[in-house]
Structures are given as structure tokens and as C-alpha cells.
Amino acid sequence: MTDFCLTTQHTDGDLAVANIAGEIDHATAPHLRAQALALIEQGHRHLILDLQAVTYCDSSGFNALVGISRCAEIANGSLALSTVPGRIQRLLELTGLDVLMPAYPTTADARTAHTSSQDTANT
């Protein structure tokens, strides 16, 4: 199997932040999806995935991200990406997936946006 690791860095109520490292391809995409869906099932319906250490992402990886986004949405949650490598960000923009999964320059920016959207939703 290709190098891949998902590490949960932070959980707070319905929010989880996870770092992904390695390659997201046909061999690892199912693991990404399973681990992310487990976080949603644990009540963390809002996910921020930090992609800074992702070295490669193929169509299987993008399909996994779309599936995670849809599952989060079904749970009344969301998926945001942070520190997305340039080549992956470019593909997100070319495919229009950047609209479905907003990407932020840093995880702190993604958390701030999440907090702001939650404050707006609660008013």
C-alpha cells in the first residue's frame, strides 16, 4: 500500500481537524473515506482536512473527498480543506470542486471561517 496517514489533530464538539499525509490514490482513498466517515459518525459533522503533507492525489482521492463532503452534508455538517498544495488546489479549481469544498490557506483560517459560519447560523 502507498504511504498514507490520517491523524486527528483536534476535536471540539461537532468539529474535527485532521492532517492527511502521503498519497491519496486508488489504494488509500477508501481508508481516507472510512476514517473521515468514522469522525462524522462520532458526531464531528464538520471536518477540516489539512492537506499540507499530501504528496499526490488522483481521481480516486478527489472522489473520496466528494463522498466525505456529501456525507458531512447529510449529517448537516461541512467539509473544508486547508493548506492545500498548489497542484491539488489547481485541480480543485479546474473541476469546480473548490465550490463544494472551500480551501483555506491555513487550518487556523478554516477554523475561523467555521466559527464565523456557526455564529451566523446561531443568530
Number of C-alpha atoms within 10 A of each C-alpha: 8 11 13 19 19 17 13 17 11 12 15 10 11 14 21 23 23 23 21 19 18 18 21 27 22 17 15 20 22 16 16 21 19 13 18 28 20 13 21 22 13 12 17 22 25 24 27 26 25 28 22 19 16 20 16 14 18 14 12 16 21 19 16 22 24 17 15 23 24 16 20 22 14 11 15 10 18 23 24 23 25 25 21 21 16 10 11 17 16 13 15 19 12 10 10 11 16 16 10 15 19 15 25 19 14 16 23 12 14 23 19 13 14 19 13 12 11 11 10 9 8 7 5
